[in-house]
Amino acid sequence: MKDRAYAKINLSLDVFNIREDGYHDISSIMIPIDFYDELEIAIADEDSFVCSRPFIRYNENNSIRKMITVLKEKYGIKDHHSIRLQKVIPTQAGLGGGTADAASALRIFRKLYHLDMSREEIIDVCLKVGADVPFNYFNVPAVVSGIGDVIEPFSMKKQYYVLLVKPKSGISTREAYQMLDMKICDHPDIGKLKKVLIEGGDISGLPGNSLEQPALLLNDDIRRVKEELKSFHTGEVLMSGSGSTVFAISEDHAAIKDLFWTFRSRDYYVRFTKTLGHNIV
């Protein structure tokens, strides 16, 4: 059984509180994009894992394995599985590739084993694997808050075109959070941006990301990419999640496509894509 694991971008991300449990309270507008890994899982005589990217190991840190372990324990599943992952979304990119793969594994297991799960049960299982997994499971534009457990879906009036540009060097999410200074970082108006997206207004100047502040200190390549993209004055330019991907977003298909042809010859990972504003589960 196959499933698409869609990437996401954070069109805005506000980090505003450190909780007693060490997590950070966030509010973010997350949007799925038409860019995905493909996961295939089947019941088999023995466990196996094949991935198009050999450096991805099926160990205790693998998000697919984490999800399957949680589901086996919860539902008493004893079967072995063959797993094939066509990996396209880059790692350490802020695009939710690992969490998307975990969410995809849950969707496949629900179909394979006819698991009747409430929305609350789905979110609880997802959070056992990672904070962004609930969003990746539902795959709709949403305001995500708390530690990723509160998801408020909404529909966007317009579709946007997106250029993803990722430098070769990545960034540690943990290190980014450790270096975050909430007094000087950006705190975007999430509610205002959501309203504009629903109504189809002009998003200029509204996107922001608290984690850009530490990321630009940790990785000069991120700063360089952002400055290069902004110099073309094509749409909004922002880092996604904790990086290291920077994206340009605009309603103008031709302008973003032109950026793609400009940047594809440079020493970056470059991808042209578009937002998904409807339910794709």
C-alpha positions as CSV (number, residue, x, y, z in Angstrom):
1,M,0.0,0.0,0.0
2,K,1.4,3.4,-1.0
3,D,0.9,6.9,0.3
4,R,2.3,10.3,-0.4
5,A,4.1,12.1,2.4
6,Y,3.7,15.8,1.6
7,A,6.2,18.5,2.7
8,K,5.1,21.7,4.3
9,I,6.2,25.3,4.7
10,N,5.7,27.5,7.7
11,L,4.3,30.7,6.2
12,S,4.6,32.2,9.7
13,L,6.0,30.9,13.0
14,D,5.8,32.6,16.3
15,V,7.7,31.1,19.3
16,F,6.6,32.9,22.4
17,N,7.0,30.8,25.6
18,I,9.2,28.1,27.1
19,R,7.1,25.5,29.0
20,E,8.1,23.7,32.2
21,D,8.4,20.5,30.3
22,G,11.1,22.1,28.0
23,Y,8.9,22.4,25.0
24,H,8.2,25.8,23.4
25,D,4.7,27.1,22.8
26,I,4.3,28.1,19.2
27,S,1.7,29.5,16.9
28,S,2.3,28.8,13.2
29,I,0.6,28.9,9.8
30,M,1.6,25.7,8.1
31,I,0.7,24.9,4.5
32,P,1.2,21.6,2.6
33,I,3.0,21.9,-0.7
34,D,3.0,19.8,-3.8
35,F,6.2,18.1,-3.0
36,Y,6.4,14.6,-1.4
37,D,8.1,11.4,-0.5
38,E,6.4,8.2,-1.5
39,L,6.1,5.5,1.2
40,E,5.0,1.9,0.5
41,I,4.4,-0.7,3.3
42,A,3.2,-4.3,3.0
43,I,2.8,-7.2,5.4
44,A,5.7,-9.5,4.9
45,D,7.5,-12.6,6.3
46,E,10.3,-10.5,7.7
47,D,11.0,-6.9,8.3
48,S,12.9,-5.0,5.5
49,F,13.6,-1.3,4.7
50,V,14.7,0.0,1.4
51,C,15.3,3.7,0.8
52,S,16.3,5.7,-2.3
53,R,18.7,7.6,-0.1
54,P,21.2,5.1,1.4
55,F,22.2,7.4,4.2
56,I,18.7,7.1,5.8
57,R,18.9,4.2,8.2
58,Y,16.0,2.3,9.8
59,N,17.2,2.8,13.3
60,E,15.6,4.0,16.6
61,N,15.8,7.6,15.2
62,N,13.9,6.8,12.0
63,S,10.4,8.5,12.2
64,I,8.7,5.7,10.3
65,R,10.1,3.1,12.7
66,K,9.0,5.2,15.6
67,M,5.4,5.4,14.3
68,I,5.2,1.7,13.5
69,T,6.6,0.9,17.0
70,V,3.9,3.1,18.6
71,L,1.1,1.5,16.5
72,K,2.3,-2.1,17.1
73,E,2.4,-1.5,20.9
74,K,-1.0,0.3,20.9
75,Y,-2.9,-2.2,18.8
76,G,-1.0,-5.5,19.5
77,I,0.2,-5.8,15.9
78,K,2.7,-8.7,15.5
79,D,3.2,-8.7,11.7
80,H,6.5,-8.0,9.9
81,H,6.6,-5.4,7.2
82,S,8.5,-4.6,4.0
83,I,9.0,-0.8,3.7
84,R,10.1,1.1,0.7
85,L,10.7,4.9,0.9
86,Q,11.2,7.0,-2.2
87,K,12.9,9.9,-0.5
88,V,12.7,13.3,-2.2
89,I,12.2,15.9,0.6
90,P,15.7,16.9,1.8
91,T,16.6,16.4,5.5
92,Q,17.4,19.2,8.0
93,A,15.4,21.5,5.7
94,G,12.5,22.7,7.8
95,L,10.1,21.1,5.4
96,G,8.8,18.4,7.6
97,G,10.1,15.4,5.6
98,G,10.6,13.1,8.5
99,T,7.4,13.9,10.2
100,A,5.5,13.6,6.9
101,D,6.9,10.1,6.5
102,A,5.7,9.2,10.0
103,A,2.2,10.5,9.2
104,S,2.2,8.6,6.0
105,A,3.0,5.4,7.9
106,L,0.0,6.0,10.2
107,R,-2.3,6.6,7.2
108,I,-1.1,3.3,5.7
109,F,-1.5,1.3,8.9
110,R,-5.0,2.7,9.4
111,K,-6.0,1.3,6.0
112,L,-4.0,-2.0,6.4
113,Y,-5.5,-2.8,9.7
114,H,-8.8,-0.9,9.5
115,L,-7.9,1.1,12.6
116,D,-10.9,3.1,13.9
117,M,-9.3,6.1,15.5
118,S,-10.9,9.4,16.7
119,R,-9.2,12.7,15.9
120,E,-8.0,12.9,19.4
121,E,-6.4,9.4,19.2
122,I,-4.7,10.3,15.9
123,I,-3.2,13.4,17.4
124,D,-2.1,11.5,20.5
125,V,-0.3,8.9,18.5
126,C,1.3,11.5,16.2
127,L,2.6,13.4,19.2
128,K,4.4,10.3,20.5
129,V,6.6,10.6,17.3
130,G,7.0,14.3,16.9
131,A,5.3,17.7,17.4
132,D,4.6,18.4,13.7
133,V,3.3,14.9,12.9
134,P,-0.4,15.8,13.6
135,F,-0.3,18.6,11.0
136,N,1.4,16.3,8.4
137,Y,-1.3,13.7,9.0
138,F,-4.2,16.0,8.2
139,N,-2.4,17.8,5.4
140,V,-4.5,21.0,5.2
141,P,-3.6,24.7,5.7
142,A,-3.9,25.3,9.4
143,V,-2.9,27.4,12.4
144,V,-0.9,25.0,14.6
145,S,-0.4,26.0,18.2
146,G,0.6,24.6,21.6
147,I,3.4,22.0,20.9
148,G,1.7,21.0,17.7
149,D,-1.3,19.4,19.2
150,V,-3.8,22.2,18.5
151,I,-4.7,22.3,14.8
152,E,-7.2,24.8,13.3
153,P,-7.7,24.1,9.6
154,F,-8.8,26.8,7.2
155,S,-9.2,27.2,3.4
156,M,-7.0,29.6,1.4
157,K,-8.8,31.6,-1.3
158,K,-5.7,31.7,-3.6
159,Q,-3.0,29.2,-4.6
160,Y,0.6,30.4,-4.3
161,Y,3.7,29.3,-6.2
162,V,6.8,28.5,-4.1
163,L,10.5,28.3,-4.8
164,L,12.4,26.3,-2.3
165,V,16.1,27.0,-2.0
166,K,18.2,24.9,0.5
167,P,21.9,25.4,1.0
168,K,24.1,22.3,1.4
169,S,24.6,22.9,5.1
170,G,21.8,22.1,7.5
171,I,20.9,23.4,11.0
172,S,20.0,21.6,14.3
173,T,16.5,22.4,15.4
174,R,17.5,21.8,19.0
175,E,20.4,24.3,18.7
176,A,18.2,26.9,17.0
177,Y,15.7,26.7,19.9
178,Q,18.6,26.9,22.4
179,M,19.9,30.1,20.8
180,L,16.5,31.7,20.4
181,D,16.2,35.1,22.0
182,M,12.4,35.8,22.3
183,K,13.0,39.5,23.1
184,I,14.5,40.3,19.7
185,C,13.2,37.6,17.4
186,D,10.3,38.2,15.0
187,H,6.8,37.7,16.4
188,P,4.5,37.7,13.4
189,D,0.7,38.4,13.6
190,I,-0.6,34.9,12.9
191,G,-4.3,35.9,13.2
192,K,-4.0,38.7,10.7
193,L,-2.1,36.5,8.1
194,K,-4.8,33.8,8.5
195,K,-7.6,36.3,7.8
196,V,-5.8,37.6,4.7
197,L,-5.2,34.0,3.4
198,I,-8.9,33.2,3.9
199,E,-10.1,36.4,2.2
200,G,-7.5,36.3,-0.6
201,G,-5.9,39.6,0.2
202,D,-2.3,40.8,0.0
203,I,0.1,38.9,2.3
204,S,3.0,41.3,1.8
205,G,4.9,42.1,5.0
206,L,2.9,39.6,7.1
207,P,4.9,36.3,7.1
208,G,7.6,36.0,9.7
209,N,9.6,33.4,11.6
210,S,10.9,33.7,15.2
211,L,13.6,31.0,14.4
212,E,15.2,33.1,11.7
213,Q,17.0,35.0,14.5
214,P,19.1,32.1,15.7
215,A,19.3,30.4,12.3
216,L,20.9,33.4,10.7
217,L,23.5,33.4,13.5
218,L,24.1,29.6,13.1
219,N,24.3,29.4,9.3
220,D,25.7,32.1,7.1
221,D,24.4,30.2,4.0
222,I,20.9,30.8,5.1
223,R,21.5,34.5,5.4
224,R,23.1,34.5,2.0
225,V,20.3,32.6,0.3
226,K,17.7,34.9,1.9
227,E,19.5,38.0,0.8
228,E,19.9,36.7,-2.8
229,L,16.2,35.8,-3.0
230,K,15.0,39.2,-1.6
231,S,17.2,41.0,-4.1
232,F,14.8,39.9,-6.9
233,H,11.8,41.5,-5.2
234,T,9.6,38.5,-6.1
235,G,6.9,37.8,-3.4
236,E,7.7,37.1,0.3
237,V,10.9,35.5,1.3
238,L,11.1,33.5,4.5
239,M,12.9,30.5,6.1
240,S,10.7,27.5,6.8
241,G,10.6,26.0,10.3
242,S,14.0,25.9,11.8
243,G,15.7,25.9,8.4
244,S,17.7,25.6,6.5
245,T,15.3,26.0,3.5
246,V,14.5,29.5,2.5
247,F,11.5,30.0,0.2
248,A,10.0,32.7,-2.0
249,I,6.2,32.7,-2.4
250,S,4.0,34.6,-4.8
251,E,0.7,34.3,-6.7
252,D,2.8,35.1,-9.8
253,H,3.6,31.7,-11.5
254,A,5.9,33.2,-14.1
255,A,7.9,35.2,-11.6
256,I,8.6,32.2,-9.3
257,K,9.4,30.0,-12.4
258,D,11.9,32.7,-13.5
259,L,13.5,32.5,-10.1
260,F,13.8,28.7,-10.4
261,W,15.7,29.0,-13.7
262,T,18.0,31.6,-12.1
263,F,18.8,29.6,-8.9
264,R,19.0,26.1,-10.4
265,S,22.5,26.8,-11.8
266,R,23.7,27.8,-8.3
267,D,25.1,25.5,-5.7
268,Y,21.8,24.9,-3.8
269,Y,19.0,22.4,-3.7
270,V,16.2,24.1,-5.7
271,R,12.6,23.1,-6.2
272,F,9.6,24.8,-7.8
273,T,6.3,23.8,-6.3
274,K,2.9,25.2,-5.2
275,T,0.7,25.3,-2.2
276,L,-2.1,22.8,-1.5
277,G,-5.2,24.4,0.0
278,H,-7.5,21.5,0.1
279,N,-7.7,18.2,1.9
280,I,-5.4,15.6,0.3
281,V,-5.7,12.8,2.8
